[in-house]
Amino acid sequence: MRGVPTTIPTALTAARVLLATLVMATPAHGEMVVGDAAIAACGAPEAAHMVCDYRLRNGSAVRTVTATLDEIALGASVLDSYPGPGDRTAVLLLVDTSDPGREQVIARNVEQIGRLVDAAKPYHLLALARFDSNPQVLAPFGADADTIKAAAADLRAVGMTTELYRSAIEGIRLLAQQPAARRALYVFSDGLAEDFAYGHNDVIAAAHRDAVVIYALGFARDVARSVALQSLRRLAAESGGRFIAAAGADFDLPEAFLADPFAGLDNGGRVEIDLTPAIEASVGGQQTVLLSLAGADTVARLALPVRLPPPEPLVRFPVTTPAPLTVPVPAPAPVAPAVAMRSPLETWIWFGTPAAFLFVVVIALVVYGRMWKRRGAAAAAVAPTGKPFAWLIRQDDDSVRYPLSNSPWRIGRSNNNDLSIDDHSVSRQHAEIHRRHDGSFSIMDLDSLNGVFVNDRKVKQADIAEGDSVDIGDVGLRFTLYDDDKSAQEPTLMIRTRTPGPTSGSA
């Protein structure tokens, strides 16, 4: 491998150099968010801006990037593409040497490691390690190609106990210590594990925390042992990496992968998200930014957690009224009170006016009450009498029924939905139910965080029918076409229970 460049071309402007230097000095190594089509890792917001390292899992280029927070459009600008000047990618090749019966597999792994090393670029910092019960580094990060190939040539299947999960966690710890923008663990294994203290979830938690993706290269000696490859497939899928299975008796890896084994790492780039519009809208605390990445043939969406500063409270300043200026005035001389005589007309005006006003108020209240009753009766007379299309019944002790009276019918946590569910597992705009012209129904996931499940199966869009269970986050519902009045569901049949007899006086 060639040396790693450490300087930035002088052709960049001063502002570009400063921005790139800050980004590379503090890479976005927050907890990694893994989606079906993309992954990202974002640093903590600084001065209302957040920088995220992103890429598509299929390795294709990203054309456009947009970001929103609770339907508020945020500014999203691409800083650079990956790899940029000074970027480094740390890759640890971890080989399972635990079973002496896998000697033929190990010999094939030696050749494949040579292909990976030859395909590495100058910014790839490769290291080689082996594991059985204890992982052992054979070539350190940044070793040249000849050193890594020589160390690989000495690999032998001599161990007995296979501690796959603990060794993977140790490999992630070693990668986290490297000053690199991106990190990946390439595991050569058959998926068999004999760990008792560690498991799958421990590895995934460590990978997300340290932003390490796992590429699992599976080598099963026979069909009976191939079932263990499922553990490798899950590690790759849930860490944002890729699972690649060897084929045939010669344990061949796909030629397309060997020709460009780091394509999944060398795409995407860094995007800066401006959080100012959300902060100005008084949005604060723990929030979720929806990042949309559009490639040539796919659109990937990621829900990125972010904590915003709490909105500043409104400061009220006390208003003080100056004391009035008082001037001493001498008291007037006492005057004897005079007895005034009121006329009969003045007396009637004095006492009759309040009584007349009170009488008018009472009459007005009576008239208004009658008008209100008539208005209520008229409103009741024109109220719609059509019944809903269907109902959703909440699967809890209360069994609350929610009528579906329009299409589309939206479900979410916000108050502007047709059905508002106050539950933190429910997204603000979670799902929509549609009624077709033929009377059938379907449900669609609105890119919710926790998904939509129909009959315990996660769906993006699916038909729903009578009796189907629908899970919105952690809230269980049942779909039905019938209301509470069971008698309204059954037709009335005419039957004869007896034959009329002869009438009185007939022959």
KAQUIFEN-V950433 format. One record per residue. N is the residue number from 1. RES is the residue in three letters. OMEGA is omega in whole degrees, -180 to 180 (none if undefined). Layout:
n->{N;N}
res->{RES;RES}
omega->{OMEGA;OMEGA}
//
This chain:
n->{1;2;3;4;5;6;7;8;9;10;11;12;13;14;15;16;17;18;19;20;21;22;23;24;25;26;27;28;29;30;31;32;33;34;35;36;37;38;39;40;41;42;43;44;45;46;47;48;49;50;51;52;53;54;55;56;57;58;59;60;61;62;63;64;65;66;67;68;69;70;71;72;73;74;75;76;77;78;79;80;81;82;83;84;85;86;87;88;89;90;91;92;93;94;95;96;97;98;99;100;101;102;103;104;105;106;107;108;109;110;111;112;113;114;115;116;117;118;119;120;121;122;123;124;125;126;127;128;129;130;131;132;133;134;135;136;137;138;139;140;141;142;143;144;145;146;147;148;149;150;151;152;153;154;155;156;157;158;159;160;161;162;163;164;165;166;167;168;169;170;171;172;173;174;175;176;177;178;179;180;181;182;183;184;185;186;187;188;189;190;191;192;193;194;195;196;197;198;199;200;201;202;203;204;205;206;207;208;209;210;211;212;213;214;215;216;217;218;219;220;221;222;223;224;225;226;227;228;229;230;231;232;233;234;235;236;237;238;239;240;241;242;243;244;245;246;247;248;249;250;251;252;253;254;255;256;257;258;259;260;261;262;263;264;265;266;267;268;269;270;271;272;273;274;275;276;277;278;279;280;281;282;283;284;285;286;287;288;289;290;291;292;293;294;295;296;297;298;299;300;301;302;303;304;305;306;307;308;309;310;311;312;313;314;315;316;317;318;319;320;321;322;323;324;325;326;327;328;329;330;331;332;333;334;335;336;337;338;339;340;341;342;343;344;345;346;347;348;349;350;351;352;353;354;355;356;357;358;359;360;361;362;363;364;365;366;367;368;369;370;371;372;373;374;375;376;377;378;379;380;381;382;383;384;385;386;387;388;389;390;391;392;393;394;395;396;397;398;399;400;401;402;403;404;405;406;407;408;409;410;411;412;413;414;415;416;417;418;419;420;421;422;423;424;425;426;427;428;429;430;431;432;433;434;435;436;437;438;439;440;441;442;443;444;445;446;447;448;449;450;451;452;453;454;455;456;457;458;459;460;461;462;463;464;465;466;467;468;469;470;471;472;473;474;475;476;477;478;479;480;481;482;483;484;485;486;487;488;489;490;491;492;493;494;495;496;497;498;499;500;501;502;503;504;505;506;507}
res->{MET;ARG;GLY;VAL;PRO;THR;THR;ILE;PRO;THR;ALA;LEU;THR;ALA;ALA;ARG;VAL;LEU;LEU;ALA;THR;LEU;VAL;MET;ALA;THR;PRO;ALA;HIS;GLY;GLU;MET;VAL;VAL;GLY;ASP;ALA;ALA;ILE;ALA;ALA;CYS;GLY;ALA;PRO;GLU;ALA;ALA;HIS;MET;VAL;CYS;ASP;TYR;ARG;LEU;ARG;ASN;GLY;SER;ALA;VAL;ARG;THR;VAL;THR;ALA;THR;LEU;ASP;GLU;ILE;ALA;LEU;GLY;ALA;SER;VAL;LEU;ASP;SER;TYR;PRO;GLY;PRO;GLY;ASP;ARG;THR;ALA;VAL;LEU;LEU;LEU;VAL;ASP;THR;SER;ASP;PRO;GLY;ARG;GLU;GLN;VAL;ILE;ALA;ARG;ASN;VAL;GLU;GLN;ILE;GLY;ARG;LEU;VAL;ASP;ALA;ALA;LYS;PRO;TYR;HIS;LEU;LEU;ALA;LEU;ALA;ARG;PHE;ASP;SER;ASN;PRO;GLN;VAL;LEU;ALA;PRO;PHE;GLY;ALA;ASP;ALA;ASP;THR;ILE;LYS;ALA;ALA;ALA;ALA;ASP;LEU;ARG;ALA;VAL;GLY;MET;THR;THR;GLU;LEU;TYR;ARG;SER;ALA;ILE;GLU;GLY;ILE;ARG;LEU;LEU;ALA;GLN;GLN;PRO;ALA;ALA;ARG;ARG;ALA;LEU;TYR;VAL;PHE;SER;ASP;GLY;LEU;ALA;GLU;ASP;PHE;ALA;TYR;GLY;HIS;ASN;ASP;VAL;ILE;ALA;ALA;ALA;HIS;ARG;ASP;ALA;VAL;VAL;ILE;TYR;ALA;LEU;GLY;PHE;ALA;ARG;ASP;VAL;ALA;ARG;SER;VAL;ALA;LEU;GLN;SER;LEU;ARG;ARG;LEU;ALA;ALA;GLU;SER;GLY;GLY;ARG;PHE;ILE;ALA;ALA;ALA;GLY;ALA;ASP;PHE;ASP;LEU;PRO;GLU;ALA;PHE;LEU;ALA;ASP;PRO;PHE;ALA;GLY;LEU;ASP;ASN;GLY;GLY;ARG;VAL;GLU;ILE;ASP;LEU;THR;PRO;ALA;ILE;GLU;ALA;SER;VAL;GLY;GLY;GLN;GLN;THR;VAL;LEU;LEU;SER;LEU;ALA;GLY;ALA;ASP;THR;VAL;ALA;ARG;LEU;ALA;LEU;PRO;VAL;ARG;LEU;PRO;PRO;PRO;GLU;PRO;LEU;VAL;ARG;PHE;PRO;VAL;THR;THR;PRO;ALA;PRO;LEU;THR;VAL;PRO;VAL;PRO;ALA;PRO;ALA;PRO;VAL;ALA;PRO;ALA;VAL;ALA;MET;ARG;SER;PRO;LEU;GLU;THR;TRP;ILE;TRP;PHE;GLY;THR;PRO;ALA;ALA;PHE;LEU;PHE;VAL;VAL;VAL;ILE;ALA;LEU;VAL;VAL;TYR;GLY;ARG;MET;TRP;LYS;ARG;ARG;GLY;ALA;ALA;ALA;ALA;ALA;VAL;ALA;PRO;THR;GLY;LYS;PRO;PHE;ALA;TRP;LEU;ILE;ARG;GLN;ASP;ASP;ASP;SER;VAL;ARG;TYR;PRO;LEU;SER;ASN;SER;PRO;TRP;ARG;ILE;GLY;ARG;SER;ASN;ASN;ASN;ASP;LEU;SER;ILE;ASP;ASP;HIS;SER;VAL;SER;ARG;GLN;HIS;ALA;GLU;ILE;HIS;ARG;ARG;HIS;ASP;GLY;SER;PHE;SER;ILE;MET;ASP;LEU;ASP;SER;LEU;ASN;GLY;VAL;PHE;VAL;ASN;ASP;ARG;LYS;VAL;LYS;GLN;ALA;ASP;ILE;ALA;GLU;GLY;ASP;SER;VAL;ASP;ILE;GLY;ASP;VAL;GLY;LEU;ARG;PHE;THR;LEU;TYR;ASP;ASP;ASP;LYS;SER;ALA;GLN;GLU;PRO;THR;LEU;MET;ILE;ARG;THR;ARG;THR;PRO;GLY;PRO;THR;SER;GLY;SER;ALA}
omega->{-180;179;-178;179;-178;-178;178;-179;-177;-179;179;178;-178;-180;180;179;-179;-179;-180;179;179;-179;-179;-180;179;-178;-179;-178;169;-179;-174;175;-175;175;-179;-175;-177;174;179;174;-174;174;179;-179;175;179;176;177;-180;-180;-178;171;-174;173;175;-175;180;176;-179;-177;177;-177;-179;-180;176;-179;176;175;179;178;174;-180;178;175;179;-179;-180;179;180;176;-178;-1;175;179;178;179;177;176;180;-179;177;176;-174;-172;178;180;-169;-171;179;178;-179;-177;179;178;-179;179;177;178;179;179;-178;176;176;178;179;-180;180;-179;-177;176;-178;-178;176;176;-176;173;-179;177;176;176;163;173;-180;176;-179;179;-180;177;-173;178;-180;178;-179;-174;-178;180;-179;-180;179;178;179;-179;180;-180;177;176;-175;-177;180;-177;-179;177;-175;-173;179;179;177;178;178;177;178;178;179;179;-178;-180;-176;179;-176;178;179;-175;-179;177;178;-175;174;-173;173;177;179;-178;178;179;174;-177;-178;-179;-176;-176;178;180;-178;178;179;-180;179;-178;-175;177;178;175;-177;171;-176;179;-171;-180;178;-177;180;-176;-177;-179;-176;-180;180;179;179;179;177;-180;179;179;-179;-176;-173;176;-180;180;-175;176;-180;-178;174;-176;173;-179;-180;177;-178;170;-179;-178;179;178;-178;-180;180;-173;-177;-178;-180;179;-170;174;-178;-179;-180;179;177;-179;180;-178;-176;-180;179;-180;179;177;178;174;-179;-179;-179;-178;180;176;177;-179;-180;-179;-178;175;-178;-175;-179;173;-178;179;-180;176;-175;177;179;177;180;177;179;179;-180;180;178;-179;178;179;-180;179;-179;179;-179;180;-179;178;-178;177;-180;180;-180;-179;-180;179;-179;-179;-180;-179;179;-180;-178;179;179;174;178;180;179;178;-180;179;-176;-177;-175;-178;178;-180;179;179;179;179;179;179;-180;179;-180;179;179;180;-180;179;178;177;-180;179;178;179;178;179;179;179;179;-177;-177;-180;180;-179;-180;-178;-179;178;-174;-179;166;-178;-180;-176;175;-175;-177;180;-179;-179;179;-177;175;-174;178;179;1;-177;-169;179;178;-178;-179;-177;-178;176;173;174;180;-179;-179;-180;-175;177;-178;178;-179;172;-167;-174;177;174;-179;174;-180;-180;-179;178;178;-175;174;178;-177;177;180;180;180;-178;-176;170;177;-179;175;-176;176;177;-180;-176;169;175;-177;173;175;-177;-177;175;-179;174;-178;179;176;-172;178;-176;-179;180;174;-177;179;178;-173;178;-177;-175;-177;-179;179;-177;-173;180;175;-177;175;178;177;180;177;-179;180;178;179;-180;-178;178;-180;-178;none}
//
